[in-house]
């Protein structure tokens, strides 16, 4: 009995103990590693400065004229390379480059639509569109990915057909699970 009470008291003390938080954090950046006060640490990874903003603005201007620059800008936004990572902007610039005929952008878009990106699910039809454009230009990797996109699209179509068949059955039988049927009689609902 005493052992059980002692064990319970020890367990309660251990459960309440919290590790001591340090007042400094070790931060490493291109200039080296330093210990900084916890309250002064900025956890954003992208180095956003006025000089960097000017470079990105110049790259955006160039991207409007040159599809290779648009592809490069799309990659920067995908990776967070010198800018805050932004999948929407990345896809926008990649699509712009792909529509203007950049082979790498077409292949990258096809791969992104085939596998899905973050909250965006896969879209085999859109992947098939971009990969077929890249494969028609002789890209072997795109041809391999195009086969995967075709299989995924066929699988998606079969699943959709199955959903429609199940939906018809469910909608035609939904009322049978209720223990009673009701109809409107002159001034009230009548239950059977």
C-alpha positions as CSV (number, residue, x, y, z in Angstrom):
1,X,0.0,0.0,0.0
2,X,2.8,2.4,1.0
3,X,4.7,1.6,-2.2
4,X,1.6,2.4,-4.3
5,X,1.1,5.8,-2.6
6,X,4.9,6.5,-3.0
7,X,4.8,5.6,-6.6
8,X,1.7,7.7,-7.3
9,X,3.3,10.7,-5.5
10,X,6.5,10.3,-7.5
11,X,4.5,9.9,-10.8
12,X,2.6,13.2,-10.0
13,X,5.9,15.0,-9.4
14,X,7.4,13.8,-12.6
15,X,4.3,14.6,-14.6
16,X,4.3,18.2,-13.3
17,X,7.9,18.9,-14.0
18,X,8.6,21.1,-17.1
19,X,11.9,21.6,-18.8
20,X,13.5,25.0,-18.2
21,X,13.3,27.2,-21.3
22,X,16.4,28.9,-22.4
23,X,16.4,32.6,-22.8
24,X,18.7,32.5,-25.9
25,X,18.4,30.7,-29.2
26,X,21.2,29.7,-31.5
27,X,20.6,31.1,-35.0
28,X,22.8,30.2,-38.0
29,X,22.7,32.3,-41.2
30,X,25.2,32.9,-44.0
31,X,27.2,35.3,-41.7
32,X,27.7,32.5,-39.1
33,X,26.1,31.2,-35.9
34,X,25.2,33.4,-33.0
35,X,23.2,33.2,-29.7
36,X,20.3,35.7,-29.8
37,X,17.7,36.5,-27.2
38,X,14.5,34.4,-27.7
39,X,12.4,37.6,-27.9
40,X,14.4,39.0,-30.8
41,X,14.4,35.9,-33.1
42,X,12.6,36.2,-36.4
43,X,11.6,32.8,-37.7
44,X,11.0,33.8,-41.4
45,X,13.5,32.0,-43.6
46,X,13.4,34.2,-46.7
47,X,15.8,37.2,-46.7
48,X,13.4,40.0,-47.8
49,X,15.2,43.3,-48.2
50,X,14.9,46.4,-50.4
51,X,17.8,45.2,-52.5
52,X,16.2,41.8,-52.9
53,X,12.8,43.4,-53.7
54,X,14.4,45.4,-56.5
55,X,15.9,42.2,-57.9
56,X,12.6,40.4,-57.9
57,X,10.9,43.4,-59.5
58,X,13.5,43.4,-62.2
59,X,13.1,39.6,-62.7
60,X,9.3,40.1,-62.9
61,X,9.7,42.7,-65.6
62,X,12.0,40.4,-67.5
63,X,9.6,37.5,-67.0
64,X,6.9,39.4,-68.8
65,X,9.1,39.4,-71.9
66,X,11.1,36.2,-71.7
67,X,9.5,32.8,-70.9
68,X,12.9,31.5,-69.5
69,X,12.8,34.3,-66.9
70,X,9.2,33.4,-66.0
71,X,10.2,29.8,-65.5
72,X,13.1,30.9,-63.3
73,X,10.8,33.2,-61.3
74,X,8.3,30.3,-60.9
75,X,11.1,28.1,-59.6
76,X,12.1,30.8,-57.1
77,X,8.6,31.0,-55.8
78,X,8.3,27.2,-55.6
79,X,11.6,26.9,-53.6
80,X,11.4,30.1,-51.6
81,X,14.7,31.1,-53.2
82,X,15.2,34.8,-52.3
83,X,11.4,35.3,-51.9
84,X,8.7,34.0,-49.6
85,X,7.6,30.6,-50.8
86,X,4.3,31.0,-52.6
87,X,2.8,28.1,-54.6
88,X,0.1,30.2,-56.3
89,X,2.6,32.7,-57.7
90,X,4.9,29.8,-58.7
91,X,2.1,28.1,-60.7
92,X,1.1,31.4,-62.2
93,X,4.6,32.1,-63.5
94,X,5.2,28.5,-64.6
95,X,1.9,28.5,-66.5
96,X,2.8,31.8,-68.2
97,X,6.2,30.3,-69.3
98,X,4.6,27.1,-70.4
99,X,1.9,28.8,-72.5
100,X,4.7,30.7,-74.2
101,X,6.5,27.4,-75.1
102,X,9.1,26.8,-72.4
103,X,9.8,23.1,-72.4
104,X,11.0,22.9,-68.8
105,X,7.9,24.8,-67.5
106,X,5.6,22.5,-69.4
107,X,7.3,19.5,-67.9
108,X,7.3,21.0,-64.4
109,X,3.6,21.9,-64.7
110,X,2.8,18.4,-65.9
111,X,4.6,16.9,-63.0
112,X,3.0,19.3,-60.4
113,X,-0.5,18.5,-61.8
114,X,0.2,14.8,-61.9
115,X,1.4,14.5,-58.3
116,X,-0.5,17.4,-56.8
117,X,1.0,20.3,-54.9
118,X,0.2,21.1,-51.3
119,X,-3.5,21.5,-50.9
120,X,-4.1,21.2,-54.6
121,X,-4.9,17.6,-55.4
122,X,-3.7,15.9,-58.6
123,X,-5.4,16.7,-61.9
124,X,-4.5,14.0,-64.4
125,X,-6.3,15.8,-67.3
126,X,-4.3,19.0,-66.9
127,X,-1.1,17.0,-66.4
128,X,-1.9,15.1,-69.6
129,X,-2.3,18.4,-71.4
130,X,1.1,19.8,-70.4
131,X,3.0,16.6,-70.6
132,X,1.7,15.8,-74.1
133,X,2.9,19.3,-75.2
134,X,6.4,18.6,-73.8
135,X,6.5,15.0,-75.1
136,X,5.5,16.2,-78.6
137,X,8.7,18.2,-78.6
138,X,10.8,15.1,-78.0
139,X,11.3,15.1,-74.2
140,X,11.7,11.5,-73.1
141,X,11.0,12.1,-69.4
142,X,7.7,13.8,-70.3
143,X,6.8,10.8,-72.4
144,X,7.2,8.5,-69.4
145,X,5.2,10.9,-67.2
146,X,2.6,11.1,-69.9
147,X,2.0,7.4,-69.6
148,X,1.5,7.7,-65.9
149,X,-0.9,10.6,-66.5
150,X,-2.9,8.6,-69.0
151,X,-3.2,5.7,-66.4
152,X,-4.2,8.1,-63.7
153,X,-6.8,9.8,-65.9
154,X,-8.3,6.5,-66.9
155,X,-8.5,5.4,-63.2
156,X,-10.1,8.7,-62.3
157,X,-12.7,8.3,-65.0
158,X,-13.5,4.8,-63.9
159,X,-13.9,6.0,-60.3
160,X,-16.2,8.8,-61.4
161,X,-18.4,6.3,-63.3
162,X,-18.6,4.1,-60.2
163,X,-19.6,7.1,-58.1
164,X,-22.4,7.9,-60.5
165,X,-23.7,4.3,-60.4
166,X,-23.6,4.3,-56.6
167,X,-25.3,7.7,-56.4
168,X,-28.2,6.5,-58.5
169,X,-28.7,3.6,-56.2
170,X,-28.5,5.7,-53.0
171,X,-30.8,8.4,-54.2
172,X,-33.4,5.9,-55.3
173,X,-33.3,4.1,-51.9
174,X,-32.7,6.9,-49.4
175,X,-36.2,7.0,-48.0
176,X,-36.4,3.2,-47.3
177,X,-34.3,3.5,-44.1
178,X,-36.9,5.6,-42.3
179,X,-39.2,3.8,-39.9
180,X,-42.3,5.8,-41.1
181,X,-43.6,7.6,-44.2
182,X,-45.4,10.9,-44.0
183,X,-47.8,12.8,-46.2
184,X,-49.6,16.1,-46.0
185,X,-53.3,15.8,-45.0
186,X,-55.4,18.9,-45.2
187,X,-53.9,20.7,-42.2
188,X,-51.2,18.4,-40.8
189,X,-48.6,15.8,-41.6
190,X,-49.9,12.2,-41.3
191,X,-47.4,9.6,-40.2
192,X,-47.6,5.9,-41.3
